[in-house]
């Protein structure tokens, strides 16, 4: 799924932390970073989120309820 226009990075990672299964960020090169890992979150922040605004991310979630949780984040912020 694509997630766009993330304004609140902290709330995004709080939402990811609440997910039960794996949540992965797919990089432009096709690599997958486990966003539930704090190390991966810091790497992501340093490389991708440095502008302070995230235009679009490709996210893969392994559990249906996690997909719903992430969709709710996109809709409600």
N, C-alpha and C positions, 0 to 999 in steps of 0.2 A: 504494500500500500504506500501511496505517497502522502506525506504529511507536509503541509505548506504553511508558510508565514507564522512560524513559532516566534512569539514575542517574549514569552516568559520561559526561559530555559530551565530555571529552577523547578517550576511547576511541571514542565515536560519530564524531567528526570524523576520527580516525585511520582508521576503517573507510571513511568517505566518501572520504578522500584516496587510498585504495588502489583505489577503483573506476576502471575504464577509461573508461566513458562518462559522460554527464551524469547528475547526481543533483540533483533539484530539490525544494525545499520548496514546497508549495502553501499559500499563506496563506489565512486566512478569507475574504479578498476575492477569491480566485481567482488572485492573482498568483503567479508562479513565481520563486523565488530559486535561483540556481545555487549549490549548497552546496559545489562544488569551488573556488569563488572565496573567497579569504581575506576579502575585503571583505564578501561576503554572510554568511560565517560570523560575523564580528564584529557585523554588523547583526542577525543572528538571535540571537546571544547577548544583545545589549543589549535587544532587544524581546521576544523570546519566552521566553528561558531565564533571565530575571532572577530567577525564584523559586528557581532551583537544582535544580528537578525538572521534568521535561517529561512531562506526563500523556499526550499523544498528538500525533503529527505525521502529516501526509499527505505522503508521499515518492513521487516518480516517478523511476524509474531507467530509462535507455535500453537497457542491456545485460542480457541474461539472467543472466550471471555476476555482475553487480553486484547484481541482485535476490537471488540466492542468498547473496552475501556479507552483504548487509543482513539477510536472514532469519537467517543464522547468528549475527549480532551479537545479534538479538532473542532467540534461543534461548539462546545461551551467555553473553551479556553482555559 
